[in-house]
Each structure stands twice: as structure tokens, then as C-alpha cells.
């Protein structure tokens, strides 16, 4: 006999794909290579993607224009760091997953954070506390990376005209964070800020020093 029960509607939540994205061009310093190697060790079953010369070829016309403008807008020693922002926006929009800067040391598996549609950690400096753009987890097509991509060429063109613009990086992303983005508890991913690097030599036992932390951002640019 046919059942008279009404079938239940089951909502299947979309989770962040188990993919870790990093980008590097050129020779790898030994400590960066060690940190990169820990990501797949801590995340069996995840895909680990180290991107390199695919960029800028895979980018859209507008993003390639941004890429080409970078050397004219920034000092030579910041070009790769600025371009890494273009890379992360595109990767998270198109592929989803978790973007990780190369100078981030993993301490624990980040699987629990796949449940969020889009997440960022807090970070602090002398100007205050704000959402940081790494690590950054997102489902593909989420509004936040989409808006970062959408607004990027206009921001570059405004900067080229001499306007003061929070062009790329944490404050560019933070200005677009809304209620559909989870900013996770402070200290879980960036337990010290970029202005504190002198207090934390790289041979520190960070797992013991920050037992609550999943990762430690070492702010490579601030150590030079």
C-alpha cells in the first residue's frame, strides 16, 4: 500500500571544500617549505594545491589588468605580496577552499571550520582589531570573494589616480565583511600581530606557547 506520509525535505548544508591553496614563485626558504609540508600532513584527505606559474594566465581580463598595474603602484619588494591578494580572491571565488599565506605555520587540523560558508580570523595591531584575510575559508562563489574581485580594478584605477585607497589586503577585505561571514575568535589563528615579530623568534615552540591556536601567522614581510 502506498504510504500516506509526507516526505521530509532535507537541507544539505554546503561545506567548504577540503582544499588548501597556497601560492609561491621562486626558491622556497627552508622554513617556508617546512610549514607548507605540514599542511598535507595535518590534513589527510584534503587536497593541497601549491599554485605558481598558473598566474596570471588563469585570471580574467580585469584581474590581469590589476596584476599588470601592481609594479607601478607599489615598491618592488611588495609586488608579490600585493599580487597574492589577487590570487586569493580569484581562487576562493572560483574554487573555494582555504587560502593560506606561505608564512603561516599550521599547528592543528582546521577541519572544524569547514562548517562555515565563509570565515576569517581576527588580527590586531596598534590601530585596532579587524578581520584578517588569511587564513580564509570559503565556499566557491561566496559574496565576499566575489565583491573583492568585482571592486578590484576600480580600486587599482583610483590608486593610480593618486586617491588614498585601502586597495588590497586585510582592510580591503574587512570593509566588505557582512553578516554572511564568520569572524572566528581572536587568538585561534593570529595569536600575535605583525608589529610584534621581534618578540617571537621563529625557533619558538609555538604549539606550547599558544595551545589554543590552530595556526600562527609569522608576518614574513615584517621580519625583513
Secondary structure, 3 states (H helix, E strand, C coil): CCCCCCCCCCCCCCCCCCEEEEECCCCCCHHHHHHHHHHHHHCCCCEEEEECCCCCCCCCHHHHHHHHHHHHHCCHHHHHHHHHHHHHHHHHHHCCEEECCCCEEECCCCHHHHHCCEEEEEEEECCEEEEEEEEEEECCCCHHHHHHHHCHHHHHHHHHCCCCCCCCCHHHHHCCCCCCCEEECCCCCCCCCHHHHHHCCCCCCHHHHCCCCCEEECCHHHHC
